[in-house]
């Protein structure tokens, strides 16, 4: 896969539970950095077709849950 130059910096706020889930996934998959893990999770989410439609009421969710595999 060709690498492209990163040209945009995004800032997001996550709570402790969201960070724990991301960090646990990162270490389980041996990702080198939290940023790399987040980019991979975003990529996987964008290519997945088995997801529910997002809530489009213009608000973010505060109920962050991950179903155990």
N, C-alpha and C positions, 0 to 999 in steps of 0.2 A: 504494500500500500504506500503510495506516495505521501510524503508529509507536506503539509502546506504551512505557510507562515501564519502564525496567530496574530490577528490584527485587532481584535476586540477583547476588552476586559469586561467581564460581567461581575456584578456584585449582588449576592443574594444573602438573605438572612435565614438561618436554620436554627431550630431549637436543639437542645441536647439529645433528644431521642432521635431526631433525623440524622444528626452527626454520628451518633453511635451506630445506627443502621448502615450508613455509608462507610464508616471506618471498619466495621465488622466485615462488610462485603469486600472492601479493599484488601484487608489482610487475608481473607479466605482465598481471594483470587490473585494474591501476590502482586498487586499493583504497586508501582514505585512511589506514587504520591497520591494524596487526596484528590488533587486536580485531575490526575490521569484517571482515577476511578470515576469521578463525576463525569468526565468526558465520555468514558466508556458506557456508563449507565445511560447517559443522554442518547448516545448512538444506538444502544440496544432498544431504548424506548421508541426512538424514531423509526426503526426498521420493524418493530413488532406490530403485527396486525391483530393480535388477540387481546387487545386492551379495550376497556370500556371507553365510551366517549367522555371527554372531560366535562366538568361542570363549567358552563360558560356564563355564569351569572356575574362575572367580573370580580369575584372575590376569591381569595386564596383559601385553601383549606387549612384548618388548624388540627384536623384529625388525621395524623399521619400514621398509617398502619401498613405493615408488610405481612402478607400471609406466609406462614412457614411452609417450606417445601417438603 
